[in-house]
Amino acid sequence: MINLINIRRFIEYVFFIVLVGVLLLVSLVSAFGVTSDYSNENRANVGPGETKIIDLLRIINSGSDTIKLEVVLKDGAGVASYDGEKEITVVGSDSKNIPI
């Protein structure tokens, strides 16, 4: 009977430690999201010789930390260009559009 009580207390103790650990780790997580109004179903149409500024990406910071990102156009440099700052800073609970 004593062994069962000790085992139960040990399990409760381990569960409590794991629960506190998870709560501490969750409070350290910060996240940001990158969204776009355009997709395969809703394309950004630009004809030959036509110039259009499109807010292609929207960065949303849901945390309280400041996020620094670098904008790089990897493909389509002959079709699209980015004339803004290469480094973008998004302050906590803010959002920014990136015009392409």
Biopython code that builds the backbone (N, CA, C, O; Angstrom):
import numpy as np
from Bio.PDB.StructureBuilder import StructureBuilder

atoms = [
    (1, "MET", "N", (0.814, -1.187, 0.000)),
    (1, "MET", "CA", (0.000, 0.000, 0.000)),
    (1, "MET", "C", (0.867, 1.265, 0.000)),
    (1, "MET", "O", (0.546, 2.246, -0.671)),
    (2, "ILE", "N", (1.965, 1.230, 0.758)),
    (2, "ILE", "CA", (2.853, 2.391, 0.825)),
    (2, "ILE", "C", (3.499, 2.628, -0.536)),
    (2, "ILE", "O", (3.662, 3.778, -0.946)),
    (3, "ASN", "N", (3.869, 1.566, -1.242)),
    (3, "ASN", "CA", (4.478, 1.721, -2.561)),
    (3, "ASN", "C", (3.526, 2.384, -3.544)),
    (3, "ASN", "O", (3.956, 3.215, -4.344)),
    (4, "LEU", "N", (2.247, 2.038, -3.505)),
    (4, "LEU", "CA", (1.268, 2.643, -4.406)),
    (4, "LEU", "C", (1.112, 4.135, -4.121)),
    (4, "LEU", "O", (0.981, 4.933, -5.049)),
    (5, "ILE", "N", (1.125, 4.510, -2.851)),
    (5, "ILE", "CA", (1.007, 5.922, -2.484)),
    (5, "ILE", "C", (2.241, 6.689, -2.958)),
    (5, "ILE", "O", (2.121, 7.799, -3.477)),
    (6, "ASN", "N", (3.421, 6.102, -2.781)),
    (6, "ASN", "CA", (4.657, 6.751, -3.227)),
    (6, "ASN", "C", (4.698, 6.881, -4.749)),
    (6, "ASN", "O", (5.137, 7.905, -5.273)),
    (7, "ILE", "N", (4.248, 5.862, -5.450)),
    (7, "ILE", "CA", (4.222, 5.909, -6.910)),
    (7, "ILE", "C", (3.246, 6.984, -7.379)),
    (7, "ILE", "O", (3.541, 7.732, -8.310)),
    (8, "ARG", "N", (2.089, 7.058, -6.736)),
    (8, "ARG", "CA", (1.099, 8.069, -7.122)),
    (8, "ARG", "C", (1.640, 9.478, -6.871)),
    (8, "ARG", "O", (1.465, 10.356, -7.715)),
    (9, "ARG", "N", (2.285, 9.708, -5.746)),
    (9, "ARG", "CA", (2.876, 11.019, -5.467)),
    (9, "ARG", "C", (3.973, 11.356, -6.467)),
    (9, "ARG", "O", (4.092, 12.498, -6.910)),
    (10, "PHE", "N", (4.771, 10.356, -6.820)),
    (10, "PHE", "CA", (5.822, 10.576, -7.803)),
    (10, "PHE", "C", (5.226, 10.978, -9.154)),
    (10, "PHE", "O", (5.721, 11.907, -9.791)),
    (11, "ILE", "N", (4.177, 10.295, -9.594)),
    (11, "ILE", "CA", (3.519, 10.613, -10.867)),
    (11, "ILE", "C", (2.925, 12.016, -10.814)),
    (11, "ILE", "O", (3.042, 12.765, -11.784)),
    (12, "GLU", "N", (2.291, 12.388, -9.707)),
    (12, "GLU", "CA", (1.733, 13.736, -9.566)),
    (12, "GLU", "C", (2.841, 14.786, -9.603)),
    (12, "GLU", "O", (2.680, 15.845, -10.210)),
    (13, "TYR", "N", (3.954, 14.492, -8.958)),
    (13, "TYR", "CA", (5.085, 15.410, -8.941)),
    (13, "TYR", "C", (5.649, 15.607, -10.351)),
    (13, "TYR", "O", (5.905, 16.741, -10.758)),
    (14, "VAL", "N", (5.844, 14.526, -11.093)),
    (14, "VAL", "CA", (6.370, 14.607, -12.453)),
    (14, "VAL", "C", (5.385, 15.368, -13.349)),
    (14, "VAL", "O", (5.804, 16.193, -14.161)),
    (15, "PHE", "N", (4.086, 15.100, -13.213)),
    (15, "PHE", "CA", (3.073, 15.801, -13.996)),
    (15, "PHE", "C", (3.112, 17.300, -13.709)),
    (15, "PHE", "O", (3.016, 18.108, -14.632)),
    (16, "PHE", "N", (3.251, 17.672, -12.450)),
    (16, "PHE", "CA", (3.318, 19.078, -12.065)),
    (16, "PHE", "C", (4.548, 19.749, -12.668)),
    (16, "PHE", "O", (4.453, 20.867, -13.174)),
    (17, "ILE", "N", (5.691, 19.089, -12.621)),
    (17, "ILE", "CA", (6.933, 19.631, -13.168)),
    (17, "ILE", "C", (6.807, 19.821, -14.688)),
    (17, "ILE", "O", (7.221, 20.846, -15.229)),
    (18, "VAL", "N", (6.236, 18.830, -15.361)),
    (18, "VAL", "CA", (6.062, 18.936, -16.812)),
    (18, "VAL", "C", (5.094, 20.063, -17.144)),
    (18, "VAL", "O", (5.331, 20.817, -18.088)),
    (19, "LEU", "N", (4.021, 20.191, -16.396)),
    (19, "LEU", "CA", (3.041, 21.250, -16.634)),
    (19, "LEU", "C", (3.669, 22.631, -16.453)),
    (19, "LEU", "O", (3.455, 23.515, -17.281)),
    (20, "VAL", "N", (4.427, 22.824, -15.401)),
    (20, "VAL", "CA", (5.100, 24.103, -15.171)),
    (20, "VAL", "C", (6.119, 24.369, -16.278)),
    (20, "VAL", "O", (6.245, 25.505, -16.736)),
    (21, "GLY", "N", (6.836, 23.358, -16.708)),
    (21, "GLY", "CA", (7.805, 23.515, -17.791)),
    (21, "GLY", "C", (7.144, 23.933, -19.096)),
    (21, "GLY", "O", (7.650, 24.807, -19.800)),
    (22, "VAL", "N", (6.027, 23.318, -19.416)),
    (22, "VAL", "CA", (5.309, 23.675, -20.646)),
    (22, "VAL", "C", (4.798, 25.106, -20.565)),
    (22, "VAL", "O", (4.894, 25.848, -21.542)),
    (23, "LEU", "N", (4.265, 25.501, -19.435)),
    (23, "LEU", "CA", (3.776, 26.871, -19.281)),
    (23, "LEU", "C", (4.898, 27.891, -19.418)),
    (23, "LEU", "O", (4.695, 28.959, -19.995)),
    (24, "LEU", "N", (6.069, 27.576, -18.897)),
    (24, "LEU", "CA", (7.209, 28.486, -19.025)),
    (24, "LEU", "C", (7.684, 28.572, -20.468)),
    (24, "LEU", "O", (8.044, 29.656, -20.928)),
    (25, "LEU", "N", (7.695, 27.457, -21.191)),
    (25, "LEU", "CA", (8.122, 27.467, -22.582)),
    (25, "LEU", "C", (7.129, 28.190, -23.480)),
    (25, "LEU", "O", (7.532, 28.881, -24.415)),
    (26, "VAL", "N", (5.858, 28.044, -23.212)),
    (26, "VAL", "CA", (4.845, 28.696, -24.036)),
    (26, "VAL", "C", (4.966, 30.210, -23.926)),
    (26, "VAL", "O", (4.728, 30.920, -24.903)),
    (27, "SER", "N", (5.323, 30.702, -22.778)),
    (27, "SER", "CA", (5.441, 32.153, -22.613)),
    (27, "SER", "C", (6.638, 32.720, -23.363)),
    (27, "SER", "O", (6.703, 33.931, -23.572)),
    (28, "LEU", "N", (7.588, 31.881, -23.774)),
    (28, "LEU", "CA", (8.767, 32.345, -24.493)),
    (28, "LEU", "C", (8.584, 32.323, -26.007)),
    (28, "LEU", "O", (9.448, 32.812, -26.735)),
    (29, "VAL", "N", (7.487, 31.771, -26.491)),
    (29, "VAL", "CA", (7.268, 31.642, -27.928)),
    (29, "VAL", "C", (6.735, 32.955, -28.493)),
    (29, "VAL", "O", (5.764, 33.509, -27.977)),
    (30, "SER", "N", (7.363, 33.442, -29.537)),
    (30, "SER", "CA", (6.819, 34.583, -30.262)),
    (30, "SER", "C", (6.712, 34.173, -31.728)),
    (30, "SER", "O", (7.501, 33.364, -32.216)),
    (31, "ALA", "N", (5.748, 34.730, -32.408)),
    (31, "ALA", "CA", (5.491, 34.293, -33.775)),
    (31, "ALA", "C", (5.162, 35.475, -34.673)),
    (31, "ALA", "O", (4.774, 36.544, -34.203)),
    (32, "PHE", "N", (5.324, 35.265, -35.962)),
    (32, "PHE", "CA", (4.881, 36.245, -36.935)),
    (32, "PHE", "C", (4.336, 35.473, -38.130)),
    (32, "PHE", "O", (4.682, 34.312, -38.349)),
    (33, "GLY", "N", (3.491, 36.130, -38.885)),
    (33, "GLY", "CA", (2.891, 35.494, -40.049)),
    (33, "GLY", "C", (3.113, 36.326, -41.294)),
    (33, "GLY", "O", (3.173, 37.555, -41.239)),
    (34, "VAL", "N", (3.234, 35.642, -42.412)),
    (34, "VAL", "CA", (3.363, 36.307, -43.701)),
    (34, "VAL", "C", (2.164, 35.881, -44.532)),
    (34, "VAL", "O", (1.955, 34.692, -44.776)),
    (35, "THR", "N", (1.379, 36.860, -44.963)),
    (35, "THR", "CA", (0.181, 36.555, -45.739)),
    (35, "THR", "C", (0.224, 37.289, -47.067)),
    (35, "THR", "O", (1.040, 38.188, -47.267)),
    (36, "SER", "N", (-0.650, 36.902, -47.960)),
    (36, "SER", "CA", (-0.756, 37.542, -49.264)),
    (36, "SER", "C", (-2.211, 37.523, -49.708)),
    (36, "SER", "O", (-2.951, 36.585, -49.413)),
    (37, "ASP", "N", (-2.611, 38.567, -50.418)),
    (37, "ASP", "CA", (-3.964, 38.605, -50.979)),
    (37, "ASP", "C", (-4.046, 37.807, -52.272)),
    (37, "ASP", "O", (-5.139, 37.606, -52.803)),
    (38, "TYR", "N", (-2.908, 37.348, -52.789)),
    (38, "TYR", "CA", (-2.875, 36.676, -54.072)),
    (38, "TYR", "C", (-2.505, 35.212, -53.910)),
    (38, "TYR", "O", (-1.701, 34.852, -53.051)),
    (39, "SER", "N", (-3.106, 34.371, -54.750)),
    (39, "SER", "CA", (-2.842, 32.934, -54.743)),
    (39, "SER", "C", (-3.113, 32.402, -56.147)),
    (39, "SER", "O", (-3.316, 33.186, -57.074)),
    (40, "ASN", "N", (-3.117, 31.093, -56.312)),
    (40, "ASN", "CA", (-3.429, 30.518, -57.621)),
    (40, "ASN", "C", (-4.857, 30.837, -58.053)),
    (40, "ASN", "O", (-5.131, 30.964, -59.247)),
    (41, "GLU", "N", (-5.763, 30.966, -57.093)),
    (41, "GLU", "CA", (-7.155, 31.273, -57.410)),
    (41, "GLU", "C", (-7.364, 32.770, -57.633)),
    (41, "GLU", "O", (-8.250, 33.149, -58.399)),
    (42, "ASN", "N", (-6.588, 33.619, -56.998)),
    (42, "ASN", "CA", (-6.718, 35.074, -57.099)),
    (42, "ASN", "C", (-5.362, 35.640, -57.521)),
    (42, "ASN", "O", (-4.566, 36.058, -56.680)),
    (43, "ARG", "N", (-5.110, 35.649, -58.821)),
    (43, "ARG", "CA", (-3.796, 36.053, -59.342)),
    (43, "ARG", "C", (-3.684, 37.561, -59.490)),
    (43, "ARG", "O", (-4.680, 38.250, -59.714)),
    (44, "ALA", "N", (-2.468, 38.067, -59.364)),
    (44, "ALA", "CA", (-2.187, 39.486, -59.620)),
    (44, "ALA", "C", (-1.872, 39.626, -61.106)),
    (44, "ALA", "O", (-0.775, 39.277, -61.544)),
    (45, "ASN", "N", (-2.812, 40.126, -61.868)),
    (45, "ASN", "CA", (-2.652, 40.218, -63.324)),
    (45, "ASN", "C", (-2.042, 41.561, -63.716)),
    (45, "ASN", "O", (-2.556, 42.624, -63.366)),
    (46, "VAL", "N", (-0.925, 41.486, -64.455)),
    (46, "VAL", "CA", (-0.253, 42.664, -64.993)),
    (46, "VAL", "C", (0.084, 42.337, -66.443)),
    (46, "VAL", "O", (0.725, 41.325, -66.725)),
    (47, "GLY", "N", (-0.351, 43.199, -67.362)),
    (47, "GLY", "CA", (-0.117, 42.964, -68.785)),
    (47, "GLY", "C", (1.241, 43.453, -69.234)),
    (47, "GLY", "O", (1.928, 44.151, -68.489)),
    (48, "PRO", "N", (1.643, 43.088, -70.469)),
    (48, "PRO", "CA", (2.932, 43.547, -71.015)),
    (48, "PRO", "C", (2.978, 45.074, -71.106)),
    (48, "PRO", "O", (2.036, 45.696, -71.598)),
    (49, "GLY", "N", (4.051, 45.666, -70.641)),
    (49, "GLY", "CA", (4.215, 47.112, -70.672)),
    (49, "GLY", "C", (3.464, 47.836, -69.575)),
    (49, "GLY", "O", (3.582, 49.055, -69.448)),
    (50, "GLU", "N", (2.704, 47.120, -68.791)),
    (50, "GLU", "CA", (1.921, 47.731, -67.716)),
    (50, "GLU", "C", (2.736, 47.727, -66.427)),
    (50, "GLU", "O", (3.448, 46.765, -66.138)),
    (51, "THR", "N", (2.627, 48.798, -65.660)),
    (51, "THR", "CA", (3.310, 48.904, -64.378)),
    (51, "THR", "C", (2.268, 48.986, -63.281)),
    (51, "THR", "O", (1.319, 49.766, -63.367)),
    (52, "LYS", "N", (2.448, 48.189, -62.264)),
    (52, "LYS", "CA", (1.492, 48.173, -61.158)),
    (52, "LYS", "C", (2.251, 47.876, -59.869)),
    (52, "LYS", "O", (3.091, 46.977, -59.831)),
    (53, "ILE", "N", (1.952, 48.633, -58.815)),
    (53, "ILE", "CA", (2.543, 48.363, -57.502)),
    (53, "ILE", "C", (1.552, 47.512, -56.726)),
    (53, "ILE", "O", (0.393, 47.884, -56.542)),
    (54, "ILE", "N", (2.034, 46.367, -56.278)),
    (54, "ILE", "CA", (1.176, 45.398, -55.593)),
    (54, "ILE", "C", (1.758, 45.130, -54.213)),
    (54, "ILE", "O", (2.951, 44.856, -54.084)),
    (55, "ASP", "N", (0.921, 45.207, -53.177)),
    (55, "ASP", "CA", (1.352, 44.762, -51.845)),
    (55, "ASP", "C", (1.252, 43.257, -51.836)),
    (55, "ASP", "O", (0.206, 42.689, -51.522)),
    (56, "LEU", "N", (2.357, 42.613, -52.187)),
    (56, "LEU", "CA", (2.340, 41.172, -52.370)),
    (56, "LEU", "C", (2.349, 40.432, -51.046)),
    (56, "LEU", "O", (1.674, 39.414, -50.898)),
    (57, "LEU", "N", (3.104, 40.931, -50.088)),
    (57, "LEU", "CA", (3.211, 40.254, -48.795)),
    (57, "LEU", "C", (2.821, 41.195, -47.672)),
    (57, "LEU", "O", (3.078, 42.397, -47.733)),
    (58, "ARG", "N", (2.208, 40.645, -46.666)),
    (58, "ARG", "CA", (1.873, 41.396, -45.455)),
    (58, "ARG", "C", (2.469, 40.621, -44.279)),
    (58, "ARG", "O", (2.157, 39.448, -44.076)),
    (59, "ILE", "N", (3.321, 41.283, -43.517)),
    (59, "ILE", "CA", (3.955, 40.655, -42.366)),
    (59, "ILE", "C", (3.217, 41.120, -41.119)),
    (59, "ILE", "O", (3.067, 42.320, -40.887)),
    (60, "ILE", "N", (2.760, 40.164, -40.321)),
    (60, "ILE", "CA", (2.018, 40.477, -39.107)),
    (60, "ILE", "C", (2.779, 39.899, -37.919)),
    (60, "ILE", "O", (3.034, 38.697, -37.852)),
    (61, "ASN", "N", (3.134, 40.766, -36.997)),
    (61, "ASN", "CA", (3.848, 40.351, -35.793)),
    (61, "ASN", "C", (2.842, 40.235, -34.663)),
    (61, "ASN", "O", (2.275, 41.240, -34.232)),
    (62, "SER", "N", (2.613, 39.027, -34.180)),
    (62, "SER", "CA", (1.637, 38.838, -33.112)),
    (62, "SER", "C", (2.281, 38.858, -31.728)),
    (62, "SER", "O", (1.579, 38.835, -30.717)),
    (63, "GLY", "N", (3.593, 38.900, -31.678)),
    (63, "GLY", "CA", (4.280, 38.913, -30.394)),
    (63, "GLY", "C", (4.593, 40.322, -29.947)),
    (63, "GLY", "O", (4.141, 41.293, -30.555)),
    (64, "SER", "N", (5.362, 40.432, -28.893)),
    (64, "SER", "CA", (5.743, 41.740, -28.379)),
    (64, "SER", "C", (7.180, 42.097, -28.765)),
    (64, "SER", "O", (7.626, 43.220, -28.530)),
    (65, "ASP", "N", (7.899, 41.150, -29.353)),
    (65, "ASP", "CA", (9.284, 41.395, -29.749)),
    (65, "ASP", "C", (9.342, 42.092, -31.106)),
    (65, "ASP", "O", (8.374, 42.079, -31.866)),
    (66, "THR", "N", (10.481, 42.693, -31.397)),
    (66, "THR", "CA", (10.720, 43.312, -32.692)),
    (66, "THR", "C", (11.339, 42.271, -33.620)),
    (66, "THR", "O", (12.263, 41.555, -33.233)),
    (67, "ILE", "N", (10.824, 42.191, -34.843)),
    (67, "ILE", "CA", (11.313, 41.221, -35.815)),
    (67, "ILE", "C", (12.013, 41.972, -36.935)),
    (67, "ILE", "O", (11.485, 42.958, -37.448)),
    (68, "LYS", "N", (13.215, 41.506, -37.321)),
    (68, "LYS", "CA", (13.939, 42.086, -38.448)),
    (68, "LYS", "C", (14.011, 41.031, -39.549)),
    (68, "LYS", "O", (14.467, 39.910, -39.324)),
    (69, "LEU", "N", (13.551, 41.409, -40.745)),
    (69, "LEU", "CA", (13.547, 40.508, -41.893)),
    (69, "LEU", "C", (14.300, 41.128, -43.050)),
    (69, "LEU", "O", (14.420, 42.349, -43.142)),
    (70, "GLU", "N", (14.809, 40.279, -43.937)),
    (70, "GLU", "CA", (15.490, 40.749, -45.141)),
    (70, "GLU", "C", (14.666, 40.331, -46.353)),
    (70, "GLU", "O", (14.261, 39.174, -46.470)),
    (71, "VAL", "N", (14.421, 41.286, -47.259)),
    (71, "VAL", "CA", (13.639, 41.018, -48.468)),
    (71, "VAL", "C", (14.603, 40.699, -49.597)),
    (71, "VAL", "O", (15.514, 41.472, -49.896)),
    (72, "VAL", "N", (14.386, 39.532, -50.226)),
    (72, "VAL", "CA", (15.217, 39.097, -51.343)),
    (72, "VAL", "C", (14.293, 38.567, -52.431)),
    (72, "VAL", "O", (13.451, 37.709, -52.164)),
    (73, "LEU", "N", (14.441, 39.072, -53.663)),
    (73, "LEU", "CA", (13.709, 38.540, -54.814)),
    (73, "LEU", "C", (14.584, 37.471, -55.449)),
    (73, "LEU", "O", (15.606, 37.792, -56.056)),
    (74, "LYS", "N", (14.203, 36.207, -55.320)),
    (74, "LYS", "CA", (15.036, 35.120, -55.833)),
    (74, "LYS", "C", (14.755, 34.810, -57.296)),
    (74, "LYS", "O", (15.683, 34.555, -58.063)),
    (75, "ASP", "N", (13.489, 34.829, -57.690)),
    (75, "ASP", "CA", (13.116, 34.536, -59.077)),
    (75, "ASP", "C", (12.306, 35.694, -59.640)),
    (75, "ASP", "O", (11.673, 36.436, -58.889)),
    (76, "GLY", "N", (12.325, 35.849, -60.941)),
    (76, "GLY", "CA", (11.493, 36.856, -61.589)),
    (76, "GLY", "C", (12.056, 38.256, -61.525)),
    (76, "GLY", "O", (11.294, 39.222, -61.566)),
    (77, "ALA", "N", (13.368, 38.400, -61.427)),
    (77, "ALA", "CA", (13.964, 39.738, -61.333)),
    (77, "ALA", "C", (13.727, 40.538, -62.602)),
    (77, "ALA", "O", (13.704, 41.767, -62.537)),
    (78, "GLY", "N", (13.549, 39.902, -63.756)),
    (78, "GLY", "CA", (13.267, 40.614, -64.987)),
    (78, "GLY", "C", (11.811, 41.044, -65.084)),
    (78, "GLY", "O", (11.468, 41.905, -65.894)),
    (79, "VAL", "N", (10.958, 40.451, -64.265)),
    (79, "VAL", "CA", (9.528, 40.746, -64.310)),
    (79, "VAL", "C", (9.122, 41.668, -63.171)),
    (79, "VAL", "O", (8.354, 42.608, -63.372)),
    (80, "ALA", "N", (9.636, 41.401, -61.977)),
    (80, "ALA", "CA", (9.267, 42.184, -60.790)),
    (80, "ALA", "C", (10.510, 42.818, -60.188)),
    (80, "ALA", "O", (11.623, 42.323, -60.367)),
    (81, "SER", "N", (10.309, 43.918, -59.474)),
    (81, "SER", "CA", (11.421, 44.560, -58.791)),
    (81, "SER", "C", (10.948, 45.057, -57.432)),
    (81, "SER", "O", (9.762, 45.301, -57.210)),
    (82, "TYR", "N", (11.904, 45.196, -56.540)),
    (82, "TYR", "CA", (11.621, 45.711, -55.198)),
    (82, "TYR", "C", (12.562, 46.872, -54.954)),
    (82, "TYR", "O", (13.780, 46.699, -54.947)),
    (83, "ASP", "N", (12.002, 48.058, -54.753)),
    (83, "ASP", "CA", (12.808, 49.264, -54.593)),
    (83, "ASP", "C", (12.888, 49.738, -53.149)),
    (83, "ASP", "O", (13.499, 50.771, -52.878)),
    (84, "GLY", "N", (12.289, 49.012, -52.226)),
    (84, "GLY", "CA", (12.262, 49.433, -50.827)),
    (84, "GLY", "C", (13.513, 49.021, -50.073)),
    (84, "GLY", "O", (14.500, 48.582, -50.664)),
    (85, "GLU", "N", (13.454, 49.171, -48.769)),
    (85, "GLU", "CA", (14.576, 48.797, -47.914)),
    (85, "GLU", "C", (14.752, 47.287, -47.918)),
    (85, "GLU", "O", (13.773, 46.541, -47.930)),
    (86, "LYS", "N", (16.009, 46.837, -47.907)),
    (86, "LYS", "CA", (16.267, 45.403, -47.900)),
    (86, "LYS", "C", (15.960, 44.782, -46.543)),
    (86, "LYS", "O", (15.539, 43.628, -46.467)),
    (87, "GLU", "N", (16.168, 45.543, -45.473)),
    (87, "GLU", "CA", (15.848, 45.055, -44.131)),
    (87, "GLU", "C", (14.579, 45.735, -43.647)),
    (87, "GLU", "O", (14.453, 46.958, -43.718)),
    (88, "ILE", "N", (13.649, 44.944, -43.158)),
    (88, "ILE", "CA", (12.379, 45.458, -42.672)),
    (88, "ILE", "C", (12.270, 45.118, -41.193)),
    (88, "ILE", "O", (12.537, 43.988, -40.784)),
    (89, "THR", "N", (11.880, 46.095, -40.405)),
    (89, "THR", "CA", (11.695, 45.903, -38.971)),
    (89, "THR", "C", (10.209, 46.022, -38.669)),
    (89, "THR", "O", (9.562, 47.010, -39.016)),
    (90, "VAL", "N", (9.681, 44.988, -38.011)),
    (90, "VAL", "CA", (8.274, 44.992, -37.604)),
    (90, "VAL", "C", (8.242, 44.972, -36.089)),
    (90, "VAL", "O", (8.634, 43.987, -35.463)),
    (91, "VAL", "N", (7.772, 46.066, -35.502)),
    (91, "VAL", "CA", (7.707, 46.194, -34.046)),
    (91, "VAL", "C", (6.537, 45.347, -33.535)),
    (91, "VAL", "O", (5.581, 45.102, -34.270)),
    (92, "GLY", "N", (6.614, 44.905, -32.285)),
    (92, "GLY", "CA", (5.593, 44.043, -31.696)),
    (92, "GLY", "C", (4.176, 44.522, -31.911)),
    (92, "GLY", "O", (3.893, 45.714, -31.797)),
    (93, "SER", "N", (3.279, 43.594, -32.224)),
    (93, "SER", "CA", (1.851, 43.837, -32.464)),
    (93, "SER", "C", (1.616, 44.851, -33.576)),
    (93, "SER", "O", (0.709, 45.677, -33.477)),
    (94, "ASP", "N", (2.416, 44.798, -34.627)),
    (94, "ASP", "CA", (2.302, 45.708, -35.758)),
    (94, "ASP", "C", (2.286, 44.879, -37.039)),
    (94, "ASP", "O", (2.537, 43.675, -37.000)),
    (95, "SER", "N", (1.999, 45.500, -38.148)),
    (95, "SER", "CA", (2.077, 44.815, -39.438)),
    (95, "SER", "C", (2.640, 45.770, -40.478)),
    (95, "SER", "O", (2.537, 46.987, -40.324)),
    (96, "LYS", "N", (3.236, 45.226, -41.537)),
    (96, "LYS", "CA", (3.817, 46.024, -42.616)),
    (96, "LYS", "C", (3.505, 45.345, -43.944)),
    (96, "LYS", "O", (3.481, 44.118, -44.037)),
    (97, "ASN", "N", (3.267, 46.157, -44.968)),
    (97, "ASN", "CA", (3.110, 45.658, -46.322)),
    (97, "ASN", "C", (4.420, 45.808, -47.074)),
    (97, "ASN", "O", (5.170, 46.757, -46.848)),
    (98, "ILE", "N", (4.693, 44.865, -47.970)),
    (98, "ILE", "CA", (5.899, 44.914, -48.808)),
    (98, "ILE", "C", (5.450, 45.111, -50.242)),
    (98, "ILE", "O", (4.937, 44.170, -50.848)),
    (99, "PRO", "N", (5.625, 46.311, -50.813)),
    (99, "PRO", "CA", (5.198, 46.543, -52.206)),
    (99, "PRO", "C", (6.210, 45.962, -53.188)),
    (99, "PRO", "O", (7.405, 46.251, -53.112)),
    (100, "ILE", "N", (5.714, 45.138, -54.112)),
    (100, "ILE", "CA", (6.562, 44.536, -55.150)),
    (100, "ILE", "C", (6.135, 45.130, -56.484)),
    (100, "ILE", "O", (6.698, 44.785, -57.522)),
]
sb = StructureBuilder()
sb.init_structure("model")
sb.init_model(0)
sb.init_chain("A")
sb.init_seg("    ")
for serial, (resi, resn, name, xyz) in enumerate(atoms, 1):
    if name == "N":
        sb.init_residue(resn, " ", resi, " ")
    sb.init_atom(name, np.array(xyz, "f"), 0.0, 1.0, " ", f" {name:<3s}", serial, name[0])
structure = sb.get_structure()
